[in-house]
Amino acid sequence: VGVAEMKVAVERTGGLVVLAESFGHAVFRDSFKRIFDGGEQSLGLSF
C-alpha cells in the first residue's frame, strides 16, 4: 500500500504520515518528538 492509498484513512482519522527510511532515521525521530512536545512549534497532540 502506498501513501496515496492511505490518504483517505489518514484524513478521516486525523492522523499523520511521516515518510522516513527507518524508525531510527532523524526525520522520523524529530517528527515523532514534535507530535508530543508542547510549545509554539508543537502540533498540539499532547495528551
DSSP file (Angstrom, degrees, kcal/mol; ACC not computed):
  #  RESIDUE AA STRUCTURE BP1 BP2  ACC     N-H-->O    O-->H-N    N-H-->O    O-->H-N    TCO  KAPPA ALPHA  PHI   PSI    X-CA   Y-CA   Z-CA
    1    1 A V              0   0    0      0, 0.0     2,-0.1     0, 0.0     0, 0.0   0.000 360.0 360.0 360.0 133.3    0.0    0.0    0.0
    2    2 A G     >  -     0   0    0      1,-0.1     4,-1.1     0, 0.0     3,-0.2  -0.428 360.0-100.7 -97.7 175.2    1.3    3.4   -0.9
    3    3 A V  H  > S+     0   0    0      1,-0.2     4,-0.8     2,-0.2     3,-0.4   0.871 120.1  58.5 -64.5 -37.8    0.9    6.8    0.6
    4    4 A A  H >4 S+     0   0    0      1,-0.2     3,-0.7     2,-0.2     4,-0.4   0.889 105.9  49.4 -60.5 -38.4   -1.7    7.8   -2.0
    5    5 A E  H 34 S+     0   0    0      1,-0.2     4,-0.4    -3,-0.2     3,-0.3   0.764 110.1  51.7 -71.2 -24.5   -3.9    4.8   -1.0
    6    6 A M  H 3X S+     0   0    0     -4,-1.1     4,-2.4    -3,-0.4     5,-0.2   0.559  83.7  93.6 -86.8  -9.7   -3.6    5.7    2.7
    7    7 A K  H <X S+     0   0    0     -4,-0.8     4,-2.7    -3,-0.7     5,-0.2   0.892  84.0  47.8 -54.0 -49.2   -4.6    9.4    2.2
    8    8 A V  H  > S+     0   0    0     -4,-0.4     4,-2.6    -3,-0.3    -1,-0.2   0.915 112.6  48.9 -61.7 -44.3   -8.3    8.8    2.9
    9    9 A A  H  > S+     0   0    0     -4,-0.4     4,-1.6     1,-0.2     6,-0.3   0.904 112.9  47.8 -63.0 -41.4   -7.7    6.9    6.1
   10   10 A V  H  X>S+     0   0    0     -4,-2.4     5,-1.7     1,-0.2     4,-1.0   0.925 113.9  46.7 -65.7 -44.9   -5.2    9.5    7.4
   11   11 A E  H  <5S+     0   0    0     -4,-2.7     3,-0.3    -5,-0.2    -2,-0.2   0.902 112.9  48.6 -65.0 -41.3   -7.6   12.3    6.6
   12   12 A R  H  <5S+     0   0    0     -4,-2.6    -1,-0.2     1,-0.2    -2,-0.2   0.798 117.5  40.5 -71.5 -28.7  -10.7   10.6    8.2
   13   13 A T  H  <5S-     0   0    0     -4,-1.6    -1,-0.2    -5,-0.2    -2,-0.2   0.539 106.4-121.2 -95.8  -7.4   -8.8    9.7   11.4
   14   14 A G  T  <5 +     0   0    0     -4,-1.0    -3,-0.2    -3,-0.3    -4,-0.1   0.740  63.2 150.9  73.1  21.8   -6.9   13.0   11.7
   15   15 A G      < -     0   0    0     -5,-1.7     2,-0.3    -6,-0.3    -1,-0.1  -0.018  40.3-122.9 -79.0-175.9   -3.7   11.0   11.6
   16   16 A L        -     0   0    0     -3,-0.1     2,-0.5     2,-0.0    -1,-0.1  -0.921   8.1-148.2-128.2 152.8   -0.2   11.9   10.4
   17   17 A V        -     0   0    0     -2,-0.3     2,-0.5     2,-0.0   -14,-0.0  -0.993  12.0-174.3-122.7 127.2    2.1   10.4    7.9
   18   18 A V        -     0   0    0     -2,-0.5     2,-0.6     2,-0.1    10,-0.1  -0.982  11.5-154.0-121.0 120.0    5.8   10.6    8.3
   19   19 A L        +     0   0    0     -2,-0.5     2,-0.3     8,-0.1     3,-0.0  -0.841  33.7 140.2 -96.7 119.5    8.0    9.3    5.5
   20   20 A A        -     0   0    0     -2,-0.6     3,-0.1     7,-0.1    -2,-0.1  -0.971  58.5-116.5-151.7 161.0   11.4    8.1    6.6
   21   21 A E  S    S-     0   0    0     -2,-0.3     2,-0.3     1,-0.2    -1,-0.1   0.820  92.9  -9.8 -72.2 -31.1   13.8    5.3    5.7
   22   22 A S  S >  S-     0   0    0      1,-0.0     3,-1.1    -3,-0.0     6,-0.3  -0.968  70.5-100.3-158.1 168.4   13.6    3.7    9.2
   23   23 A F  T 3  S+     0   0    0     -2,-0.3    -1,-0.0     1,-0.2    -2,-0.0   0.735 122.1  55.0 -67.2 -21.4   12.4    4.4   12.7
   24   24 A G  T 3  S+     0   0    0      4,-0.1    -1,-0.2     5,-0.0     2,-0.1   0.512  82.2 113.4 -88.2  -5.7   15.9    5.4   13.7
   25   25 A H  S <> S-     0   0    0     -3,-1.1     4,-2.4     1,-0.1     3,-0.4  -0.395  75.6-123.7 -69.2 143.4   16.2    8.0   10.9
   26   26 A A  H  > S+     0   0    0      1,-0.2     4,-2.8     2,-0.2     5,-0.3   0.839 109.3  58.3 -58.5 -36.5   16.4   11.6   12.2
   27   27 A V  H  > S+     0   0    0      2,-0.2     4,-2.0     1,-0.2    -1,-0.2   0.926 110.6  42.3 -61.0 -44.7   13.4   12.7   10.2
   28   28 A F  H  > S+     0   0    0     -3,-0.4     4,-2.8    -6,-0.3     5,-0.2   0.950 115.7  48.3 -66.7 -48.7   11.2   10.1   12.0
   29   29 A R  H  X S+     0   0    0     -4,-2.4     4,-2.3     1,-0.2    -2,-0.2   0.927 114.6  44.9 -59.1 -47.2   12.6   10.7   15.4
   30   30 A D  H  X S+     0   0    0     -4,-2.8     4,-2.1     1,-0.2    -1,-0.2   0.897 114.7  48.1 -66.4 -40.3   12.3   14.5   15.2
   31   31 A S  H  X S+     0   0    0     -4,-2.0     4,-1.4    -5,-0.3    -1,-0.2   0.918 111.7  50.1 -65.3 -43.1    8.8   14.3   13.7
   32   32 A F  H  X S+     0   0    0     -4,-2.8     4,-0.9     1,-0.2     3,-0.3   0.905 111.4  48.4 -63.3 -42.6    7.7   11.9   16.4
   33   33 A K  H >X S+     0   0    0     -4,-2.3     4,-1.4    -5,-0.2     3,-0.6   0.904 107.8  55.5 -62.9 -41.2    9.1   14.1   19.2
   34   34 A R  H 3< S+     0   0    0     -4,-2.1     9,-1.1     1,-0.2    -1,-0.2   0.792  98.2  63.4 -65.2 -28.0    7.4   17.2   17.7
   35   35 A I  H 3< S+     0   0    0     -4,-1.4    10,-0.9    -3,-0.3    -1,-0.2   0.899 115.0  30.1 -60.8 -40.3    4.0   15.4   17.9
   36   36 A F  H << S+     0   0    0     -4,-0.9    -2,-0.2    -3,-0.6    -1,-0.2   0.542  96.2 104.9-101.9  -9.3    4.1   15.2   21.7
   37   37 A D     <  -     0   0    0     -4,-1.4     7,-0.4    -5,-0.1     6,-0.3  -0.408  61.8-137.7 -70.3 147.9    6.2   18.3   22.5
   38   38 A G        +     0   0    0      4,-0.1     3,-0.2    -2,-0.1     2,-0.2  -0.484  55.0  68.1 -92.6 173.4    4.4   21.3   24.0
   39   39 A G  S >  S-     0   0    0     -2,-0.2     3,-1.1     1,-0.2     5,-0.2  -0.541  96.7 -47.0 112.3-176.8    5.2   24.9   22.9
   40   40 A E  T 3  S+     0   0    0      1,-0.3    -1,-0.2    -2,-0.2    -2,-0.0   0.811 131.1  46.8 -66.0 -34.0    4.8   27.2   20.0
   41   41 A Q  T 3  S+     0   0    0     -3,-0.2    -1,-0.3     2,-0.0    -2,-0.1   0.368  89.9 113.8 -90.6   4.6    6.2   24.7   17.4
   42   42 A S  S <  S-     0   0    0     -3,-1.1    -7,-0.2     1,-0.1    -4,-0.1  -0.257  70.5-130.9 -77.1 163.5    4.1   21.7   18.6
   43   43 A L        -     0   0    0     -9,-1.1    -1,-0.1    -6,-0.3    -8,-0.1   0.401  44.7-118.4 -91.0   0.6    1.3   20.0   16.6
   44   44 A G  S    S+     0   0    0     -7,-0.4    -8,-0.1    -5,-0.2    -9,-0.1   0.785  78.7 121.7  72.1  28.8   -0.9   20.2   19.7
   45   45 A L        +     0   0    0    -10,-0.9    -9,-0.1    -8,-0.3    -1,-0.1   0.203  30.7 132.6-108.5  16.1   -1.4   16.5   20.1
   46   46 A S              0   0    0     -9,-0.2   -10,-0.1     1,-0.1    -9,-0.1  -0.391 360.0 360.0 -67.0 144.5   -0.1   16.2   23.7
   47   47 A F              0   0    0    -11,-0.1    -1,-0.1    -2,-0.1   -11,-0.0   0.404 360.0 360.0-105.3 360.0   -2.3   14.2   26.0
